[in-house]
Amino acid sequence: MALTVDQVLAIAKATEAYDGVAPLDEATLLTLRNRPEDATIWGDVRGFGLLVSTGSTTEGELSLVVLTQHRGVGLGRQLLLRAPSLPAGTTAWSHGDNPAAARLAATQGWERTRELWVMRRPVAGLPPAPETPEGIVVRGFEPGDEAELLRVNAAAFAHHPEQGSLDEAGLRERMAEAWFDPSGLVTAWEGEKLLAFHWTKRHSETEGEVYVVGVDPAAQGRGLGKLVTLLGLNHLATVGVERIHLYVEGDNTTAVRLYEGLGFTRAAADTHVQYTRS
């Protein structure tokens, strides 16, 4: 009998509790909850394979998740071999840079193509937010900001394979989540034009995230990225979180330096690796 979405989520939750890292990313979880018809699931109570459509292309994103007590006997490889057609360009994430995933990828024709780093810092000792430049208005998100937010996001992440594809439906989907707080989506305006934003996310009473920081390329060099980042960090402090984390592309040296300058650090284990089928 095929696994249900609830069973998949239960297996994912159990592995997260053991590994300390979620095996499915946010986009995959949103698909399972809101658009299960876009997901193909196979496996059994020991583990599952999951292929999520990523748009109009034939490629998708693959996830293989095996319960702790069933690892080490080749079940991940069996799940991979049972997958539906996986054309070149199909991607898969190894959350936490799992050595077993690296070995499986190397033997099955998948190349290591991206690294996503997790950086963290405590709220204690946050630098204060700088003064807002003259002519710039900073405020939380308000209804009616959606078009400008999507415009800046598309421009800022034009070459980003996930964030750059955010559309109105995806925006509504995320804003419908229980964690969404309009005051935690910090926006910087010049007249009626949005220049930069920092979307924060509160995961729990103690954990917050720098969810997305976007700057209109036409406004680069004005210090607005640092401005909205610090304003968002201080917002998270005011709602009581104790720790803040963020995700950044490992090869984005400009962003990494910015976050290091704001006191964020990375542990070696805090690396997510994307593999692409060649």
ZAPA-38681 format. One record per residue: residue in one letter; x, y, z of N, C-alpha, C in turn; residue number from 1. Coordinates in steps of 0.02 Angstrom, whole numbers, padded with zeros to 5 digits. Atoms other than C-alpha are relative to their C-alpha. Example, Ala and Ser with C-alpha at 12.3 -4.5 7.8 and 13.67 -1.06 7.14 Angstrom:
2
R,res,n_px,n_py,n_pz,ca_px,ca_py,ca_pz,c_px,c_py,c_pz,n
R,A,00045,-00059,00000,00615,-00225,00390,00045,00060,00000,1
R,S,-00042,-00059,-00003,00684,-00053,00357,-00039,00055,00037,2
This chain:
278
R,res,n_px,n_py,n_pz,ca_px,ca_py,ca_pz,c_px,c_py,c_pz,n
R,M,00042,-00060,00000,00000,00000,00000,00044,00062,00000,1
R,A,-00040,-00060,00006,00066,00172,-00047,-00001,00040,00065,2
R,L,-00004,-00043,-00059,00124,00289,00090,-00044,00061,-00010,3
R,T,00039,-00062,00002,00012,00435,00133,00046,00059,00017,4
R,V,-00038,-00060,-00018,00071,00614,00154,00013,00002,00075,5
R,D,-00009,-00001,-00073,00043,00599,00342,00055,-00048,00021,6
R,Q,-00054,00048,-00017,00156,00445,00348,00068,00028,-00019,7
R,V,-00063,-00030,00021,00291,00536,00249,00022,00054,00050,8
R,L,-00017,-00053,-00048,00283,00684,00368,00021,-00029,00067,9
R,A,-00019,00032,-00063,00292,00567,00518,00071,-00029,-00003,10
R,I,-00068,00026,00009,00448,00481,00450,00051,00057,00000,11
R,A,-00045,-00058,00002,00527,00650,00414,00009,00029,00070,12
R,K,-00005,-00028,-00068,00488,00711,00590,00043,-00045,00044,13
R,A,-00040,00046,-00041,00564,00554,00667,00074,00004,-00017,14
R,T,-00071,-00006,00018,00725,00570,00568,00029,00067,00022,15
R,E,-00024,-00066,-00023,00738,00755,00611,00016,-00003,00074,16
R,A,-00011,00004,-00072,00723,00714,00796,00067,-00035,00015,17
R,Y,-00063,00037,-00011,00871,00593,00781,00060,00038,-00028,18
R,D,-00057,-00031,00034,00982,00687,00657,00013,00072,00020,19
R,G,-00007,-00071,-00017,00950,00863,00720,-00005,00046,-00060,20
R,V,00008,-00040,00060,00916,00923,00542,-00060,-00027,-00038,21
R,A,00059,00022,00037,00755,00919,00441,00020,-00030,-00067,22
R,P,-00018,00031,00064,00765,00800,00291,-00036,00030,-00060,23
R,L,00039,-00031,00054,00638,00901,00189,00002,00075,00009,24
R,D,-00002,-00073,-00005,00652,01086,00147,-00070,00029,-00001,25
R,E,00065,-00033,-00006,00514,01214,00162,-00042,-00007,-00062,26
R,A,00038,00004,00062,00464,01211,-00021,-00031,-00069,-00008,27
R,T,00027,00068,00005,00443,01021,-00016,-00058,-00009,00049,28
R,L,00053,00007,-00049,00339,01030,00143,-00063,00037,-00022,29
R,L,00058,-00038,00025,00226,01164,00067,-00035,-00038,-00056,30
R,T,00030,00039,00053,00200,01055,-00086,-00039,-00058,00028,31
R,L,00035,00057,-00029,00153,00904,00020,-00065,00021,00033,32
R,R,00060,-00022,-00037,00030,01005,00124,-00053,00029,-00047,33
R,N,00048,-00039,00040,-00049,01112,-00012,-00011,-00025,-00071,34
R,R,00006,00024,00069,-00016,01028,-00180,00027,-00071,-00006,35
R,P,-00028,00068,00000,00010,00842,-00149,-00002,-00033,-00069,36
R,E,00003,00027,00068,-00036,00808,-00331,00065,00012,-00038,37
R,D,-00064,-00015,00033,00135,00882,-00377,00056,-00044,00028,38
R,A,-00051,00043,-00031,00226,00748,-00274,-00013,-00073,-00017,39
R,T,00003,00073,00010,00263,00566,-00316,00036,-00032,00059,40
R,I,-00026,00031,-00061,00291,00456,-00162,00005,-00075,-00010,41
R,W,-00005,00073,-00001,00356,00278,-00148,00040,-00021,00061,42
R,G,-00034,00025,-00058,00426,00168,-00011,-00047,-00035,00048,43
R,D,00042,00033,-00051,00359,00093,00150,00016,00031,00067,44
R,V,-00006,-00029,-00067,00362,00120,00338,00073,00008,00021,45
R,R,-00071,-00007,-00016,00554,00105,00339,00030,00064,-00028,46
R,G,-00027,-00059,00032,00582,00253,00225,-00036,00014,-00065,47
R,F,00037,-00019,00060,00522,00343,00071,00044,00036,-00051,48
R,G,-00025,-00042,00052,00569,00418,-00094,-00054,00050,-00019,49
R,L,00048,-00054,00015,00488,00582,-00147,00028,00041,-00057,50
R,L,-00020,-00042,00057,00495,00674,-00312,-00051,00055,-00008,51
R,V,00044,-00058,00002,00423,00849,-00317,00012,00037,-00065,52
R,S,-00004,-00040,00061,00386,00942,-00478,00024,00070,00018,53
R,T,-00026,-00067,-00013,00482,01106,-00488,-00021,00050,-00053,54
R,G,00025,-00047,00050,00382,01189,-00626,-00014,-00034,-00066,55
R,S,00018,00025,00065,00358,01167,-00812,00052,-00046,-00031,56
R,T,-00052,00043,00028,00523,01076,-00841,-00010,-00071,00022,57
R,T,00008,00071,-00016,00540,00888,-00836,00038,-00019,00062,58
R,E,-00038,00017,-00060,00666,00893,-00695,-00041,00014,00062,59
R,G,00033,-00012,-00064,00610,00886,-00515,00052,-00002,00055,60
R,E,-00045,00005,-00057,00684,00878,-00340,-00015,-00064,00037,61
R,L,00006,00066,-00031,00715,00708,-00262,00019,00003,00073,62
R,S,-00018,00009,-00071,00714,00666,-00076,-00001,-00075,00015,63
R,L,-00002,00068,-00025,00765,00499,-00001,00010,00003,00075,64
R,V,-00002,-00004,-00073,00731,00477,00185,-00010,-00070,00029,65
R,V,00002,00067,-00030,00765,00319,00286,00002,00008,00076,66
R,L,00000,-00002,-00073,00722,00293,00469,00066,-00026,00028,67
R,T,-00065,00015,-00029,00873,00279,00582,00013,-00074,00007,68
R,Q,-00010,00070,-00016,00847,00098,00631,00005,-00044,-00063,69
R,H,-00003,00039,00062,00842,00043,00447,00056,00023,-00046,70
R,R,-00055,-00024,00040,01000,00129,00387,00057,-00051,-00002,71
R,G,-00059,00042,00004,01158,00044,00330,-00010,-00066,-00034,72
R,V,00013,00064,00033,01076,-00098,00234,-00017,00009,-00074,73
R,G,00011,-00012,00071,01059,-00016,00063,-00070,00022,-00019,74
R,L,00068,-00020,00015,00880,00045,00078,-00002,00064,-00041,75
R,G,-00002,-00062,00039,00925,00218,00012,00012,-00014,-00074,76
R,R,-00014,00018,00069,00998,00141,-00145,-00060,-00034,-00032,77
R,Q,00060,00033,00027,00844,00031,-00167,-00054,00051,-00017,78
R,L,00050,-00052,00013,00731,00183,-00154,00019,00040,-00062,79
R,L,-00023,-00037,00059,00837,00275,-00283,-00014,-00040,-00064,80
R,L,00010,00042,00059,00828,00130,-00404,-00074,-00010,-00016,81
R,R,00073,00006,00011,00638,00123,-00382,-00032,00065,-00023,82
R,A,00028,-00065,00018,00618,00306,-00427,-00027,00000,-00071,83
R,P,00023,-00008,00069,00518,00357,-00581,00056,00033,-00041,84
R,S,-00051,-00029,00045,00611,00432,-00728,00031,00062,00032,85
R,L,-00038,-00056,-00028,00747,00551,-00666,00046,00027,-00054,86
R,P,-00041,-00026,00055,00811,00651,-00815,00060,00039,00026,87
R,A,-00056,-00042,-00017,00976,00742,-00815,-00025,00069,00022,88
R,G,00023,-00064,-00027,00957,00901,-00713,-00043,-00007,00061,89
R,T,00037,00011,-00062,00853,00822,-00575,00047,00013,00059,90
R,T,-00042,-00018,-00057,00916,00884,-00407,-00022,-00038,00063,91
R,A,00015,00031,-00064,00925,00811,-00232,00043,00034,00053,92
R,W,-00037,-00032,-00055,00976,00888,-00065,00021,-00052,00051,93
R,S,-00022,00037,-00059,01080,00807,00070,00005,00050,00056,94
R,H,00002,-00049,-00055,01034,00905,00225,00047,-00023,00056,95
R,G,-00050,00020,-00048,01185,00901,00339,00060,-00033,-00031,96
R,D,-00057,00029,00036,01307,00838,00205,00014,-00071,00025,97
R,N,-00005,00069,-00025,01276,00655,00248,00050,-00040,-00041,98
R,P,-00050,00039,00038,01424,00543,00202,-00030,-00057,-00041,99
R,A,00032,00054,00038,01308,00401,00150,-00031,00027,-00064,100
R,A,00028,-00031,00060,01220,00518,00030,00054,00015,-00051,101
R,A,-00056,-00015,00045,01387,00572,-00042,00024,-00063,-00036,102
R,R,-00021,00063,00032,01436,00390,-00073,-00051,-00024,-00051,103
R,L,00052,00022,00047,01269,00349,-00154,00001,00043,-00062,104
R,A,-00002,-00045,00058,01279,00503,-00266,00059,-00017,-00045,105
R,A,-00060,00013,00040,01456,00460,-00321,-00006,-00063,-00042,106
R,T,00005,00064,00036,01408,00284,-00374,-00059,-00002,-00049,107
R,Q,00061,00002,00041,01244,00331,-00461,-00004,00057,-00050,108
R,G,00000,-00050,00053,01295,00473,-00575,-00028,00068,00019,109
R,W,00023,-00066,-00024,01251,00626,-00469,00060,00041,00019,110
R,E,-00056,-00045,-00013,01368,00775,-00457,-00017,00050,00055,111
R,R,00008,-00050,-00053,01392,00889,-00307,00004,00069,-00033,112
R,T,00003,-00063,00039,01337,01059,-00376,-00010,00063,00042,113
R,R,00011,-00060,-00041,01291,01176,-00231,00012,-00016,00073,114
R,E,-00003,00005,-00073,01326,01206,-00048,-00041,00058,00029,115
R,L,00039,-00050,-00036,01203,01297,00063,00023,-00003,00073,116
R,W,-00026,-00002,-00068,01278,01353,00228,-00053,00027,00048,117
R,V,00040,-00027,-00055,01187,01381,00392,00048,00038,00046,118
R,M,-00039,-00041,-00045,01258,01523,00496,-00044,00020,00059,119
R,R,00039,-00010,-00060,01205,01561,00674,00034,00053,00045,120
R,R,-00026,-00043,-00053,01223,01688,00814,-00053,00007,00055,121
R,P,00048,-00015,-00053,01144,01724,00983,-00027,00070,-00008,122
R,V,00029,-00067,00001,01030,01873,01003,00041,00047,00045,123
R,A,-00039,-00041,-00046,01135,01935,01149,00059,00033,-00037,124
R,G,-00055,-00036,00031,01256,02068,01091,-00012,00024,-00070,125
R,L,00015,-00025,00067,01166,02115,00931,00021,00073,-00008,126
R,P,-00015,-00071,00011,01231,02277,00856,-00066,00038,-00009,127
R,P,00062,-00038,00008,01101,02417,00858,-00012,00014,-00074,128
R,A,00017,-00018,00069,01009,02462,00699,00026,00070,-00015,129
R,P,-00026,-00066,00018,01088,02608,00606,-00058,00048,-00013,130
R,E,00051,-00050,00017,00996,02770,00572,-00023,-00010,-00073,131
R,T,00028,00006,00068,00882,02766,00420,00021,00060,-00041,132
R,P,-00022,-00057,00042,00952,02872,00277,-00058,00046,-00016,133
R,E,00051,-00050,00017,00859,03031,00233,-00034,-00020,-00066,134
R,G,00038,00016,00060,00721,03000,00106,-00023,-00072,-00003,135
R,I,00020,00071,-00002,00701,02815,00152,-00051,-00009,00056,136
R,V,00051,00017,-00050,00546,02754,00244,00003,-00075,00012,137
R,V,-00003,00071,-00019,00559,02590,00338,-00062,-00017,00039,138
R,R,00061,00022,-00035,00404,02496,00394,-00010,-00074,-00012,139
R,G,00020,00070,00011,00326,02324,00408,-00043,-00007,-00062,140
R,F,00041,00015,00059,00233,02241,00266,-00072,00023,00010,141
R,E,00070,-00019,00000,00062,02310,00223,-00034,-00029,-00062,142
R,P,00036,00023,00060,-00073,02240,00106,00006,00051,-00056,143
R,G,-00012,-00044,00056,-00042,02312,-00066,00074,00003,-00019,144
R,D,-00072,00000,00013,00148,02289,-00054,00021,-00059,-00044,145
R,E,-00019,00063,00031,00141,02122,-00143,00036,00008,-00067,146
R,A,-00029,-00007,00066,00181,02180,-00320,00072,00025,00003,147
R,E,-00068,-00026,-00008,00333,02281,-00267,00047,-00052,00032,148
R,L,-00040,00052,-00033,00393,02140,-00154,00022,-00053,-00051,149
R,L,-00016,00050,00051,00384,02016,-00298,00049,00028,-00052,150
R,R,-00046,-00031,00049,00470,02139,-00415,00071,00000,00025,151
R,V,-00067,-00003,-00027,00618,02166,-00301,00028,-00070,00010,152
R,N,-00023,00069,-00010,00628,01982,-00257,00024,-00031,-00066,153
R,A,-00019,00028,00065,00633,01933,-00441,00065,00030,-00025,154
R,A,-00062,-00033,00023,00768,02061,-00479,00060,-00020,00042,155
R,A,-00055,00015,-00045,00873,02022,-00326,00023,-00072,-00008,156
R,F,-00016,00072,00003,00866,01833,-00353,-00010,-00028,-00070,157
R,A,00012,00020,00070,00860,01826,-00543,00036,-00065,-00018,158
R,H,-00039,00060,00016,00992,01688,-00545,-00004,-00053,00054,159
R,H,00007,00049,-00054,00935,01596,-00389,-00053,-00051,-00019,160
R,P,00047,00051,00027,00852,01429,-00434,-00064,-00008,00040,161
R,E,00061,00007,-00039,00726,01431,-00290,-00033,00068,00013,162
R,Q,00031,-00063,-00020,00697,01606,-00222,-00021,00042,-00059,163
R,G,00016,-00042,00058,00698,01687,-00394,-00064,-00019,-00034,164
R,S,00061,00023,00033,00547,01586,-00448,-00063,00015,00041,165
R,L,00059,-00016,-00041,00433,01651,-00310,-00050,00041,-00039,166
R,D,00053,-00035,00035,00267,01705,-00384,-00055,00019,00050,167
R,E,00053,-00024,-00044,00105,01777,-00316,-00030,-00057,00040,168
R,A,00029,00057,-00035,00036,01605,-00272,00047,-00023,00056,169
R,G,-00048,00021,-00051,00196,01558,-00180,00004,00050,00057,170
R,L,00000,-00052,-00052,00194,01724,-00087,-00061,-00008,00045,171
R,R,00061,00010,-00040,00014,01697,-00032,00005,-00062,00044,172
R,E,-00008,00063,-00036,00056,01520,00019,00042,00009,00064,173
R,R,-00044,-00012,-00057,00197,01577,00134,-00032,00047,00050,174
R,M,00032,-00046,-00045,00096,01720,00205,-00060,-00030,00036,175
R,A,00054,00035,-00033,-00041,01597,00251,00026,-00045,00056,176
R,E,-00028,00043,-00052,00079,01501,00364,-00008,00033,00068,177
R,A,00013,-00026,-00068,00054,01519,00552,00056,00046,00024,178
R,W,-00056,-00040,-00024,00226,01597,00575,00002,00070,-00030,179
R,F,-00006,-00065,00034,00196,01745,00459,-00021,00057,00045,180
R,D,00012,-00060,-00040,00206,01913,00547,00015,00060,-00044,181
R,P,-00013,-00058,00044,00185,02071,00440,00054,00047,00027,182
R,S,-00050,-00046,-00028,00291,02172,00561,00070,-00030,-00005,183
R,G,-00064,00032,00009,00430,02045,00536,00025,-00001,-00071,184
R,L,-00022,-00009,00069,00438,02082,00350,00017,00074,-00008,185
R,V,-00023,-00069,-00002,00541,02241,00355,00012,00024,-00071,186
R,T,-00007,-00027,00068,00530,02349,00199,00028,00071,00002,187
R,A,-00030,-00067,00005,00629,02503,00145,-00022,00031,-00066,188
R,W,00031,-00033,00058,00545,02626,00025,00032,00067,-00013,189
R,E,-00016,-00068,00022,00592,02779,-00074,-00059,00022,-00042,190
R,G,00063,-00016,00034,00427,02858,-00121,-00043,-00063,-00004,191
R,E,00042,00060,00009,00318,02719,-00193,00040,-00059,-00026,192
R,K,-00043,00054,00026,00466,02612,-00244,00035,-00036,00057,193
R,L,-00034,00041,-00049,00526,02469,-00136,00073,-00009,-00021,194
R,L,-00071,00007,00015,00716,02464,-00125,00030,-00062,00031,195
R,A,-00029,00057,-00035,00751,02324,-00001,-00050,-00028,00050,196
R,F,00043,00030,-00051,00667,02203,00118,00039,-00054,00037,197
R,H,-00026,00055,-00041,00711,02081,00256,-00060,-00036,00030,198
R,W,00055,00041,-00024,00585,01943,00287,00027,-00045,00055,199
R,T,-00022,00041,-00055,00612,01867,00459,-00051,-00055,00013,200
R,K,00044,00057,-00015,00539,01704,00522,00014,-00022,00072,201
R,R,-00006,00025,-00069,00506,01651,00701,-00022,-00073,00001,202
R,H,00014,00071,00000,00518,01463,00714,-00031,-00023,00066,203
R,S,00024,00020,-00066,00483,01450,00900,00010,00060,00047,204
R,E,-00010,-00055,-00047,00489,01555,01057,00073,00021,00005,205
R,T,-00070,-00015,-00011,00678,01544,01057,00041,00005,-00065,206
R,E,-00039,00004,00062,00730,01523,00873,-00030,00043,-00054,207
R,G,00022,-00042,00055,00720,01651,00734,00046,-00009,-00060,208
R,E,-00038,00009,00061,00782,01658,00555,00001,00063,-00042,209
R,V,-00004,-00049,00054,00845,01783,00428,-00026,-00038,-00061,210
R,Y,00033,00042,00050,00722,01711,00302,00021,00020,-00071,211
R,V,-00022,-00025,00066,00755,01819,00148,00020,00073,00008,212
R,V,-00020,-00070,00006,00853,01980,00122,00007,00015,-00075,213
R,G,-00003,-00017,00071,00826,02061,-00048,00010,00075,-00010,214
R,V,-00012,-00070,00017,00892,02223,-00121,-00007,00008,-00075,215
R,D,00006,-00015,00071,00841,02297,-00288,00070,00014,-00027,216
R,P,-00067,-00013,00027,00999,02289,-00396,00012,00073,-00016,217
R,A,-00008,-00071,00015,00967,02470,-00445,00016,00041,00062,218
R,A,-00014,-00036,-00062,00987,02518,-00261,00061,-00028,00036,219
R,Q,-00060,00027,-00031,01146,02420,-00227,00050,00055,00015,220
R,G,-00053,-00047,-00017,01289,02511,-00143,-00022,00056,00046,221
R,R,00025,-00053,-00044,01180,02618,-00030,-00005,-00022,00073,222
R,G,00001,00025,-00068,01197,02510,00126,-00068,-00024,00023,223
R,L,00069,00019,-00020,01014,02458,00122,-00005,-00073,00021,224
R,G,00001,00070,-00021,01051,02272,00136,00018,-00007,00073,225
R,K,-00020,00002,-00070,01142,02297,00300,-00053,00033,00044,226
R,L,00052,-00035,-00038,01008,02420,00358,-00059,-00046,00016,227
R,V,00060,00042,-00013,00860,02302,00335,00019,-00064,00037,228
R,T,-00020,00059,-00038,00960,02154,00398,00003,00014,00075,229
R,L,-00004,-00018,-00071,00998,02241,00562,-00068,00016,00030,230
R,L,00067,-00014,-00024,00821,02305,00578,-00039,-00064,00012,231
R,G,00034,00064,-00009,00755,02129,00554,00027,-00039,00060,232
R,L,-00030,00034,-00057,00879,02057,00680,-00026,00030,00065,233
R,N,00025,-00033,-00061,00824,02186,00808,-00074,-00013,00010,234
R,H,00070,00020,-00007,00642,02145,00771,-00005,-00068,00033,235
R,L,00001,00067,-00030,00677,01963,00811,00017,00003,00074,236
R,A,-00018,-00008,-00070,00758,02018,00973,-00060,00025,00041,237
R,T,00057,-00028,-00038,00602,02117,01022,-00055,-00051,00011,238
R,V,00053,00051,-00010,00490,01963,01001,00025,-00057,00043,239
R,G,-00021,00046,-00052,00598,01865,01121,00042,-00059,-00019,240
R,V,-00041,00058,00018,00700,01742,01019,00070,00007,00031,241
R,E,-00066,00001,-00031,00869,01692,01090,00056,-00014,-00050,242
R,R,-00049,00018,00051,00956,01626,00934,-00028,00014,-00069,243
R,I,00021,-00016,00068,00951,01673,00750,00046,-00039,-00048,244
R,H,-00040,00034,00051,01006,01571,00599,-00020,00026,-00069,245
R,L,00014,-00019,00069,01011,01599,00412,00032,-00051,-00047,246
R,Y,-00029,00043,00052,01048,01505,00251,00031,00046,-00053,247
R,V,-00035,-00040,00051,01173,01572,00124,00038,-00047,-00046,248
R,E,-00038,00040,00048,01251,01503,-00033,00074,00001,00019,249
R,G,-00069,00004,-00022,01426,01442,00008,00048,00041,-00042,250
R,D,-00045,-00038,00043,01502,01533,-00141,-00019,00074,-00005,251
R,N,00020,-00071,-00001,01416,01700,-00105,00044,00036,00051,252
R,T,-00048,-00028,-00048,01569,01779,-00027,-00021,00068,00027,253
R,T,00022,-00066,-00024,01491,01953,-00017,-00049,-00008,00058,254
R,A,00049,00011,-00053,01343,01890,00086,00032,-00031,00061,255
R,V,-00033,00033,-00056,01452,01777,00193,00039,00051,00041,256
R,R,-00038,-00051,-00036,01565,01924,00237,-00046,00047,00038,257
R,L,00049,-00043,-00035,01414,02032,00279,-00023,-00033,00064,258
R,Y,00027,00034,-00058,01345,01901,00397,00055,-00013,00053,259
R,E,-00055,00008,-00048,01516,01866,00475,00011,00066,00037,260
R,G,-00008,-00065,-00031,01529,02052,00507,-00054,00016,00051,261
R,L,00055,-00009,-00048,01363,02042,00599,00001,-00054,00054,262
R,G,-00008,00047,-00055,01426,01903,00712,-00025,-00070,-00012,263
R,F,00023,00068,00016,01361,01749,00622,00061,-00045,-00014,264
R,T,-00053,00048,00011,01471,01594,00620,-00031,-00065,-00026,265
R,R,00024,00064,00029,01459,01423,00537,00040,-00057,00029,266
R,A,-00033,00062,-00019,01497,01250,00604,00006,-00044,-00063,267
R,A,-00012,00043,00058,01565,01119,00482,-00061,-00043,-00017,268
R,A,00057,00043,00011,01410,01012,00505,-00059,00038,-00030,269
R,D,00056,-00041,00025,01297,01157,00453,00007,00013,-00075,270
R,T,-00006,-00005,00072,01313,01122,00267,-00051,-00045,-00033,271
R,H,00046,00040,00041,01176,01065,00148,00028,-00003,-00070,272
R,V,-00030,00011,00065,01233,00993,-00016,-00053,-00020,-00051,273
R,Q,00045,00019,00054,01136,00987,-00179,00039,-00041,-00052,274
R,Y,-00027,00042,00054,01171,00849,-00304,-00045,00006,-00061,275
R,T,00037,-00004,00063,01120,00855,-00486,00016,-00061,-00042,276
R,R,-00011,00058,00042,01096,00706,-00598,00031,00021,-00066,277
R,S,-00035,-00018,00062,01218,00715,-00744,-00025,-00041,-00059,278
